[in-house]
Amino acid sequence: MTAVYISDFETRTRTPQQDAWDIAATVVDPEIPVLTIADLGILRDAQVTETGQVKVTITPTYSGCPAMDAIRDDVYTAFAKKGYADVHVDLVLSPAWTTDWMTDAGKQKLQQYGIAPPSGHSKAGGHSGPVRLSLAVKCPQCNSLNTKELTRFGSTSCKALYVCRDCKEPFDYFKVL
């Protein structure tokens, strides 16, 4: 592993907003603990006001997501551990989250965890013309495209349950939303 060194200049020139983002970005999703809220793209903003108040903006993967209360509490905890006392977390629903906001690193983490990442783009708000159908979902275990959807809703509403016809393993697919 190659060592990475941060110069004194880079350390001195960091903004409070960068620090706030980095702290919030350490919070993991309680349903998929290999992903941070930054990986998922639900971390929208992190600001520090002139008075020192931290304001974090998050968007749920869908409006009824049961993990949002836990994520909000984990954001408060992450900032408390770093000495911030005045933290406010805003939950915003518009614009609606899409899987397009997920980072490439997050999609790779899903694959390594055994969940097929979303494929394609959501075209959120821009559905006009023909609707593309996904012909196959790649198995995260053996990379086969010989898979079958078992049920549209898996362990959470944002995932579908598939099975690989080659390796016979069931797996979650993180749907394009």
Buried (B, 14 or more C-beta within 10 A) or exposed (E): EEEEEEEEEEEEEEEBEEBBBBBBBBBBBBBBEBBBBBBBBBBBBBBBEEEEEBBBBBBBBBEEBEBBEBBBEBBBEBBEEBEBEEBEBEBEEEEBBBBBBBBEEBBEBBBEBBBBBBBEEBBBEEEEEEEEEEEEBBBBBEEBEEBEEEEEEBEBBBBBBBBBEBBEBBBBBBBBB
